[in-house]
């Protein structure tokens, strides 16, 4: 498996995996209409903007195995004044989950944060309904430090948890 920084050519794969992940994990948070009709175009628009006009604090890393796209992570350094650097997205193709790809992506994101935003804590937001992700983050030392609400693209309001590792070195050393 190789990890590399994302480029324009990754847009389709990133958007497709992001949409598929939402279909698989957020069906209790997002409307059926949104998931069936809008999620793919919506995610494609988001990723087109992110890849075409990346802010200086953005880092997107791709995982590939034998030349096949497996997953990605997107991080924004020093994004929040209280919580710090956010792991904004982590998605791994369901066909290869359980093979350590998510862990490698998260640890690599944390290593990047150590290099660029060492004094900012590292956190992410995870929906309450995504119990598998919660268990995964907790297995890597993430702690639930707060509760928030996500106003979804389809107009719902759903509960989410803020998970933190404290300083990024705590996750980078896993």
C-alpha positions as CSV (number, residue, x, y, z in Angstrom):
1,X,0.0,0.0,0.0
2,X,1.2,3.5,-0.8
3,X,0.1,6.8,0.7
4,X,0.4,10.0,-1.4
5,X,-0.9,13.5,-1.5
6,X,-4.1,13.9,-3.5
7,X,-4.1,15.5,-6.9
8,X,-6.8,16.6,-9.4
9,X,-6.9,13.2,-11.0
10,X,-8.3,11.8,-7.6
11,X,-11.4,13.9,-7.7
12,X,-13.8,11.3,-9.1
13,X,-12.5,8.5,-6.7
14,X,-12.7,10.8,-3.7
15,X,-16.2,12.0,-4.5
16,X,-17.5,8.5,-5.2
17,X,-16.0,7.1,-2.0
18,X,-17.3,10.0,0.1
19,X,-20.8,9.6,-1.4
20,X,-20.8,5.8,-0.9
21,X,-19.5,6.1,2.6
22,X,-22.4,8.4,3.4
23,X,-24.9,6.0,1.9
24,X,-23.5,3.2,4.0
25,X,-23.2,5.0,7.3
26,X,-25.5,7.9,7.4
27,X,-28.9,6.5,6.2
28,X,-30.4,7.4,9.6
29,X,-29.0,11.0,9.4
30,X,-29.6,11.9,5.8
31,X,-32.8,11.6,3.8
32,X,-33.3,8.8,1.4
33,X,-33.9,11.3,-1.4
34,X,-30.6,13.1,-0.7
35,X,-28.7,9.8,-0.6
36,X,-30.3,8.5,-3.7
37,X,-30.4,11.6,-5.9
38,X,-28.0,14.3,-4.6
39,X,-25.2,13.0,-2.5
40,X,-22.8,12.2,-5.4
41,X,-23.1,15.5,-7.2
42,X,-22.9,17.4,-3.9
43,X,-19.7,15.6,-2.8
44,X,-18.2,16.1,-6.3
45,X,-18.9,19.8,-6.0
46,X,-17.2,19.9,-2.6
47,X,-14.1,18.0,-3.7
48,X,-13.8,20.0,-6.9
49,X,-13.6,23.2,-4.9
50,X,-11.2,21.6,-2.4
51,X,-8.8,20.3,-5.0
52,X,-9.0,23.4,-7.3
53,X,-8.7,26.0,-4.6
54,X,-7.0,24.4,-1.6
55,X,-6.5,26.6,1.4
56,X,-2.9,26.6,2.8
57,X,-3.9,24.6,5.9
58,X,-5.5,21.7,3.9
59,X,-3.8,18.3,3.5
60,X,-5.5,15.4,1.6
61,X,-3.8,12.0,1.6
62,X,-4.8,9.0,-0.6
63,X,-4.3,5.3,0.1
64,X,-3.8,2.9,-2.8
65,X,-3.1,-0.8,-2.9
66,X,-1.7,-2.3,-6.1
67,X,-2.7,0.9,-7.9
68,X,-6.3,0.7,-6.7
69,X,-7.8,3.7,-4.7
70,X,-8.7,2.5,-1.2
71,X,-9.4,5.6,0.9
72,X,-8.5,9.1,1.9
73,X,-8.1,11.5,4.7
74,X,-8.5,15.3,4.7
75,X,-7.1,17.5,7.4
76,X,-7.3,21.3,8.1
77,X,-4.6,22.6,10.4
78,X,-5.6,25.0,13.2
79,X,-9.2,25.0,11.9
80,X,-10.9,25.7,15.3
81,X,-9.8,28.1,18.0
82,X,-10.8,25.7,20.8
83,X,-10.4,22.2,19.3
84,X,-7.4,22.8,16.9
85,X,-6.6,20.8,13.8
86,X,-9.6,18.9,12.3
87,X,-9.6,15.5,10.6
88,X,-12.4,16.6,8.4
89,X,-12.8,13.4,6.4
90,X,-11.6,9.8,6.7
91,X,-13.2,7.3,4.3
92,X,-12.0,3.8,3.5
93,X,-13.6,1.6,0.8
94,X,-15.8,-1.0,2.6
95,X,-14.1,-3.8,0.6
96,X,-10.8,-3.2,2.4
97,X,-11.9,-2.1,5.9
98,X,-10.1,-3.9,8.7
99,X,-6.8,-4.1,6.9
100,X,-5.2,-1.1,8.7
101,X,-5.7,1.5,6.0
102,X,-7.8,3.8,8.2
103,X,-5.2,3.6,10.9
104,X,-2.4,4.4,8.5
105,X,-4.3,7.4,7.1
106,X,-5.1,8.8,10.5
107,X,-1.5,8.3,11.8
108,X,-0.1,9.9,8.6
109,X,-2.5,12.9,9.1
110,X,-1.4,13.2,12.7
111,X,2.2,13.1,11.6
112,X,1.5,15.9,9.1
113,X,-0.1,17.9,11.9
114,X,2.9,17.4,14.1
115,X,5.1,18.9,11.3
116,X,2.8,21.9,10.6
117,X,0.5,22.5,13.6
118,X,2.4,20.9,16.5
119,X,0.8,23.0,19.3
120,X,-2.8,22.6,18.1
121,X,-4.8,19.7,19.4
122,X,-6.1,17.1,16.8
123,X,-9.8,16.4,16.7
124,X,-12.7,15.2,14.5
125,X,-16.5,15.2,14.5
126,X,-18.3,11.9,14.3
127,X,-22.1,11.3,14.0
128,X,-23.7,9.6,17.0
129,X,-25.2,7.0,14.6
130,X,-21.7,5.9,13.3
131,X,-20.9,3.5,16.1
132,X,-18.3,1.6,14.1
133,X,-16.3,4.8,13.6
134,X,-16.6,5.7,17.2
135,X,-15.2,2.4,18.3
136,X,-12.4,2.8,15.8
137,X,-11.4,6.2,17.1
138,X,-11.6,5.1,20.7
139,X,-9.4,2.1,19.9
140,X,-6.8,4.6,18.7
141,X,-7.0,6.7,21.9
142,X,-9.6,9.3,20.8
143,X,-11.7,10.7,23.6
144,X,-15.2,12.1,23.4
145,X,-14.7,15.7,24.6
146,X,-17.9,17.5,23.5
147,X,-21.3,17.2,21.8
148,X,-22.4,19.3,18.8
149,X,-25.0,19.2,16.1
150,X,-24.5,18.9,12.3
151,X,-26.9,20.7,10.1
152,X,-26.9,18.3,7.1
153,X,-27.0,19.2,3.4
154,X,-30.5,17.9,3.3
155,X,-31.8,20.1,6.2
156,X,-31.7,17.6,9.1
157,X,-30.0,18.3,12.4
158,X,-28.1,15.4,13.9
159,X,-26.1,14.8,17.0
160,X,-22.3,14.4,16.7
161,X,-19.5,13.9,19.1
162,X,-16.2,15.8,19.1
163,X,-13.3,13.3,19.5
164,X,-9.8,14.5,20.4
165,X,-6.3,13.0,20.8
166,X,-5.0,16.2,22.4
167,X,-1.7,17.1,20.7
168,X,-1.2,15.4,17.3
169,X,1.8,13.5,18.6
170,X,-0.5,11.4,20.7
171,X,-2.0,9.8,17.5
172,X,1.2,10.1,15.4
173,X,2.9,7.8,17.8
174,X,0.4,4.9,17.5
